[in-house]
Amino acid sequence: MSMASDMQVTLGLPTRTLYQGAARALVAEAENGAFGLLPNHLDFVTALVPSVLVLTEPGGRERFFGIDEGLLVKQGHQVNVAVRRGAEGRDLASLRHTVADIFGAMDEDERVARAALSRLEASIVRRFAELRKPAP
């Protein structure tokens, strides 16, 4: 592997790409604690926990992403991060509010969907029970 000053990072959600571009450093958190990656770091795979992912671009600008659980794979100078949910903030304070708003809305949508699914499952069970009743 050649020495490089940057790595290519892709941060993907199930429905879209949240970030794609060059980075000089990346800091994230796994189940066993926070870690940092530089372009010439060894290849690496880990499961991520809900946390803040900090990415430093080649010009020195830091970008902050609030992420849910996911997976990070570093291979060569390419880093792929796949997470269930994520949001970017201008700084840590704005990220906190953005994450609360977006994740809160998603949690409410998921709660409504789970409730509808439960009602559907209960209806199916009732209908099957009716089918098993002997005809009069």
N, C-alpha and C positions, 0 to 999 in steps of 0.2 A: 504494500500500500504506500502510495506517495504521500509526502508531507503536504498538508494544505492548511490555509489560514481560515477557511470557511467550510461549513457543511450545509447541505441542502436539507431543509426541514419542511415536512408536510404535516399539518395538523388537521385531521379530518374528522368530521361528524358523520353520522349515518346518511344525512341528506345533502351535505355540502362540504366544501373545503374551507376551514376557518382561516388558515394561514398557509402560504407556500412561498418559500424564498430562502435566501442565504442567512446564516447565523454564525456568529463567532463562538457563542456559548449558549447552553441551555441548562436550566435548573428545574428539576421536577421532584416529585415525592412518590416513593414506592412504599409498600407495606413495611419495610424495614428502615425507612427514613429517607431524608432528602439526599439528592445526589446531583452532581454537575457533569455535563458532557462538553468536551472540547472536540474540535474537528479530528484530531488524531487519536482519540480515545479508542480503546479496543472495541470490537463489535460487542453489542450488548442487547439483551432483551429483558424487559421487566413489566410487571403489572403495575399500573398507576392507581393511586387512591385519590378521592376528591381532594383537590388542593389548588394552589396557584402555580402555574407553569410560567417561568420567566425566561424570555428569549432575548439575547443581545444580538442586534443586527451588526453588520460589518462597520457601520458608521458610529457605533457605540450606543445607539438608541435602544432602550429596553422596552419590551412589549410584555404586557401582563395578560394572562389568560386564566380565567377560572374554569377548571375542568372537573368533570365527574370521573368515575372509574374508567379505566381504559388500558391500552397496551402501547408500549414504546419499543420500537425495534431500530437499533443503529447498526447499519451494515456499510462498511467503508465510510464514505463521506455523506451518506444519505441517512436521514433520520425520519422515520415514519411514526406518527403518533395517531392512534385511533381512539376516540373517546365517545361515550354515549351522548354527553351534553357538554357544551363549552361556550364561553363568551369572552370577548376582549374588552378591557377597560383602559382608559388613558393612563390611569395610575391606580394604586391599590385602593384608595378611597372610592373612586368611581366604579372600580371593578366590584367592590362589595355590593353596591346598590344595583348594578347591572345583573350580577349573579342572583341576587335576591329576587329581582323582578322576573327575570327569564326563567330561572329554575322554579320559582313559586308558581308561575303560570303553567309550566309544564307539569308540575306535580298535581295541580288541580285538574288539568286535562287528563292525566293518567288515572286519577281517582275516579273521574266521571266515566272513563272508558272501562275501568275495572268493575264499577257498579253495573254498567250496562251489560257487560259480559256475564256477571253473576246472575243477573235477572234472566238472561238468555239461557244459561246453563240450567237454572231452576225450572224454566218453562219446558225445556227438552226432557228433563227427568220426569216432570209431571205427565207429559204426553206419553212417554214410554210406559209409565205406571198405568195410565189409562188403557193403553194397548194390551197390557197383560191381564186386565180384568176380564172375566168370562162374560160373554154376551148373555143377556137375560132371556 
